[in-house]
Amino acid sequence: MILIFSLLAIFQGPSQVFGESKTDLAEKDCLPEYRFDGKKLILSEKEWQERLTPEQFTILRKGGTETPFKNAYNANKENGIYVCAGCGLPLYSSNTKFDSGTGWPSFWQPICPENVTLTEEGWFFKKTEVSCSRCRGHLGDVFNDGPQPTGKRYCMDSASLKFIPK
C-alpha cells in the first residue's frame, strides 16, 4: 500500500496525493483586493527619499542589491504576505516562498502575476529585473532555476519588501 502511494506521489508532479497542491494554494492567494488596479504611484525623488529608508531608496529607486544572508526575510518562515515597501502592493505569499540557498528571499511565483513587471536587461549576460507594477520600484531578479511548478526563482531584496503576518 505504501509503495502505491509513493508511486502516485512521484507521478503526480507538483500536486499532492493528500490535500491541496502548491499551485492550488498559490492561486487562492491572488484575492481580488490584492490585484493591481492599474493606478500608478508617481513621486518625485525627494518624496521617495522622505518615504523610504536609505537602504530601501537605494534598492527600490536606484536598483541596488542588499548583502545576501544579512537581511530581514531570507530565513522568515512565518505565514503571511510580502508587500512592496514603497507602495504596499501585495507581491508574494509565504505559500510560494522557498529556501534557494542564495541568501535572499525567493519565491516561485508572485501573488498575482500583474503585480510585478519583468524587464530583460543586459547584452551578453541577460537577466530579468522584477519591479513593482504600481510604483516601478526595483524588487530583485527572476531566474529560470526555481522549483516546480513554475521553474522560476524570484530572488527579492528584503529591503524592497514589507512582511504582513496572517
C-alpha positions in Angstrom: 0.0 0.0 0.0 2.8 2.4 0.9 4.5 1.6 -2.4 1.3 2.5 -4.3 1.0 5.9 -2.6 4.7 6.6 -3.2 4.4 5.9 -6.9 1.3 8.0 -7.1 3.2 10.9 -5.5 6.1 10.6 -7.9 4.0 10.6 -11.0 1.7 13.4 -9.9 4.4 16.0 -10.1 3.6 19.2 -8.2 0.3 18.1 -7.0 0.0 16.0 -3.8 -1.7 12.8 -3.0 -3.4 14.2 0.0 -4.6 17.8 0.4 -4.2 20.8 -1.9 -1.3 21.2 -4.4 1.2 24.1 -4.2 -0.4 25.5 -7.3 -3.9 25.4 -5.8 -2.7 27.2 -2.6 -0.9 29.9 -4.7 -3.9 30.6 -6.9 -6.0 31.1 -3.8 -3.6 33.8 -2.6 -4.5 36.1 -5.5 -7.5 37.7 -3.8 -9.4 40.4 -5.7 -8.2 43.1 -3.2 -4.6 42.1 -3.9 -4.8 42.6 -7.7 -3.0 45.7 -9.2 -5.8 48.1 -10.2 -3.7 49.9 -12.9 -3.2 53.1 -10.9 0.5 54.0 -10.8 2.1 55.8 -7.8 4.4 58.5 -9.1 6.5 60.5 -6.7 9.5 62.8 -7.0 12.9 61.6 -6.0 12.7 63.9 -2.9 9.3 62.4 -1.9 10.8 58.9 -2.3 13.7 59.8 -0.1 11.4 61.1 2.6 9.2 58.0 2.4 11.9 55.3 2.4 14.9 54.4 4.5 18.3 55.0 2.8 18.6 51.2 2.1 15.1 51.0 0.7 15.7 54.0 -1.5 19.0 52.6 -2.9 17.3 49.3 -3.8 13.8 50.4 -4.8 14.7 53.6 -6.7 18.4 53.0 -7.7 18.3 49.3 -8.4 20.8 48.4 -5.7 21.2 45.0 -4.0 21.5 44.1 -0.4 24.1 41.8 1.2 23.0 38.1 1.0 22.1 36.3 4.2 22.1 39.6 6.2 18.6 40.7 5.5 15.2 40.6 7.2 13.3 37.9 5.3 15.7 35.3 3.9 15.0 33.0 6.8 11.5 34.1 7.6 9.2 31.0 7.9 6.0 32.9 9.1 2.7 32.7 7.2 1.7 35.9 5.5 2.2 38.1 2.5 5.0 40.3 1.3 4.1 43.8 0.0 6.1 46.4 -1.7 8.0 48.6 0.8 7.4 51.6 -1.4 3.7 51.4 -2.1 2.2 48.5 -0.2 1.1 46.5 -3.3 0.9 42.7 -2.4 3.7 40.9 -4.2 4.3 37.4 -2.8 2.8 34.9 -0.4 4.6 32.8 2.1 2.9 29.8 0.3 5.3 30.3 -2.6 8.5 31.1 -0.6 11.3 28.6 -0.7 14.9 28.4 0.5 17.0 28.9 -2.6 20.3 28.9 -0.7 21.3 32.2 -2.3 20.8 34.4 0.8 17.8 36.4 -0.5 14.1 35.6 0.0 13.0 33.6 -3.0 9.5 32.7 -4.4 8.4 30.5 -7.2 5.6 33.0 -8.3 4.1 36.4 -7.5 0.9 36.6 -5.5 -0.8 37.9 -8.7 1.1 37.9 -12.0 0.0 41.5 -12.9 1.5 42.9 -9.7 5.1 42.6 -10.9 6.7 43.8 -14.1 9.5 41.9 -15.8 12.2 43.7 -17.8 15.0 41.9 -19.6 18.4 43.7 -19.2 21.9 43.2 -20.5 23.6 42.4 -23.8 25.8 39.4 -23.1 24.7 38.3 -19.7 21.0 38.8 -19.8 19.0 38.9 -16.6 15.3 39.7 -15.9 14.6 42.5 -13.4 11.5 42.4 -11.4 9.8 45.7 -10.4 6.6 46.6 -8.7 3.8 47.3 -11.2 2.4 50.2 -9.1 5.5 52.3 -8.1 8.0 50.7 -10.5 10.4 50.1 -7.6 13.2 47.6 -8.2 12.5 44.4 -6.2 15.1 41.9 -7.5 15.6 39.5 -10.4 13.9 36.3 -11.7 15.8 33.2 -12.8 14.8 30.0 -14.5 16.3 27.7 -11.9 13.5 27.5 -9.4 11.4 24.6 -8.2 8.2 23.2 -9.7 5.5 24.1 -10.6 6.9 27.2 -12.3 10.7 26.5 -12.5 11.1 30.2 -11.6 13.1 31.8 -8.8 12.0 35.3 -7.9 15.0 36.4 -5.9 14.0 39.5 -4.0 15.8 42.1 -1.8 14.3 42.1 1.7 14.5 45.9 1.9 12.2 46.1 -1.1 9.5 44.2 0.8 7.4 44.5 4.0 6.1 41.3 5.6 2.5 41.2 6.9 1.8 38.2 9.0 -1.6 36.4 8.6 
